[in-house]
Amino acid sequence: MGSDDLAERLGSERLCTAFVYRDRTHVADSSELAPDQRTQPDQWTVAAAAAFTPIEDERVLSVWKAAAGFLVLTNFRVVTLWQPRTVLELLRAGSKEWHEGPDFFLFQLAPPAVRGAYLELTGADAQSFRVRVANPVEVAATISQELPRARALWLERRARVQDRLRLTEPRSTSPPPPAVREIVRVVVRVPCRYCGALMDEGSTRCPTCGAAQR
């Protein structure tokens, strides 16, 4: 099969540069992506890359093709990207666009386990998620190797962000008005379920890691 025939079969899902990986040839156009989006060992599509939402200081390290999309390893997280393929998935997602699926912060992630053709990821809440990849042993080893470095990096980032938040707290330079009565306001702060940093109760997103509080 020629490159033109393969590109026509791929349709609108154009990949980012031509390459051969495990006997699978993909034809693509690298001009549509920035250099840091030409990922290894697999390369994600333009549409999938657009669905990925990085947090501050986050960069992509590796991308692997998965049964339902892509598995992305960054210096902070493991993120799944998927596109609805069945009627049930389409009804749940609401559109055919690419979506970010379950993500796991590396500083809370247990070493990945290999379950046959599947990679099993277990986060802080002890709930597991399985994703099928071409070489789960290789993927598990790559993620496990990154865990100690990611945990140290996250602690540094959390301390830096917390210091910045304290420095930006508003401070009054004028003397307070005469007190007529004392009003006590209690601000309840709760830990983020992802990174553990304190934030105001009721916040929809953590100011430290940016994770949504569901």
Summary of the structure (lengths in Angstrom):
residues: 214
radius of gyration: 21.8
end to end distance: 47.4
largest distance: 84.8
contacts: 550
relative contact order: 0.10
helix: 29%
strand: 27%
